[in-house]
Amino acid sequence: MVFQPCGCPTAAAIGNGRFAPYTSASNLMSKRLTMKRRHFVGGLAAAASLSACAKPGADCAAGADSQQSFEWTAVTSWPPRYPGLGIAVDNLAECIAAASNGRLQIKVYAAGELVPAFEVFDSVSRGTVECGHGASYYHKGKVDAAQFFTAVPFGLNYLELNGWLYYGGGLELWRELYAPFNLVPFPCGNTGVQMGGWFNREINSVADLKGLKMRIPGMGGEVLRRAGGTPVTLPGSEIFTSLKTGAIDATEWVGPYNDLAFGLHKAAKYYYYPGWQEPGPTLEFIVNKSAWDSLPPDLQAIVDISCQAINMDMNAEYMHGNTDALEQLMNDPNVEIRKFPDDVMDYLQEISTEVVEELAERDPAAAKIYASFAAFRKKSIPAMRISEQAFLETRK
Ligand code: CA
């Protein structure tokens, strides 16, 4: 397959029929999209349709579909061109523009350029902009149940999360959860399993978690709090200074590729694994429902398939970037890479189960999603044990 820098097939490749998954993916998309499509009900598309129909005998639908162009604005939760997280949405915009022959152009604004990092959800929901890119666990406190779609401590990894979202009913539940907010979500990027984080204190037992002041957001932060630590939430840009000055004892961020870019190895000595708190977080591309409805079906298909492409492409970028960055960190005499002790992982996993189950108990939407999530996880653990896990453990 011929790829452009964005990782998407070129228009030529699509024209030659080399983008074979297109047809099957379209069929899958039809199956997955449980929402009823209402073509030509949006403002612009409706106007185009009426215009095309003005001429007697005109082929309204075909004419409107192939001619209508759209210019959208995307806001994001990431610094501009930030490796992995931020580049993904730029790649998505390029991908959609190329595949649509320029009929859907998306201008991307980084965090703070139009709206702050954590206001992406509200801006797209209100229709201030058509779309945005971020992470569903940032909506904690507003839509608590959304956290299941990014990452759950000791939850699902990249492969499993995709299995649940695309084929196990997860994406339908996600769309149902976001419908009252006038939003259509798409999985769009995954970092893979993260690292446990950078520590200026050794973690040899559960007692070492007591009093630990750590930057760790979401449910992972609540788990640390119950273990006796003090979780704090900081935007990425403030992590290095806080760790370097001792304002915090530890931080999790993403993994070697992004952590090295922030210079976290110059602010802490111990680099612990695995990233129990985020075993394979999925990022989201959200589209305002009215904007989505205004697109003709071919552009809707292009958006859907491009999000799937970026979901894979970003993970590939992390796989490649992490291996290079980790090699550098392993050769750094000032860095000590350590595995969390088993009893610490067991302890944190017990607390994580409590935290997730309590969320499900107090929120009916979370209960419904958790039931589906937990059922998949229960079946996936033995399946992974004799497949991916068994293979990786035998490899030398
Ligand atoms: Ca993280």
Boltz pocket constraint, residues with backbone or C-beta under 6 A from the ligand:
constraints:
  - pocket:
      binder: B
      contacts: [[A, 194], [A, 252], [A, 253], [A, 254], [A, 278]]
      max_distance: 6.0
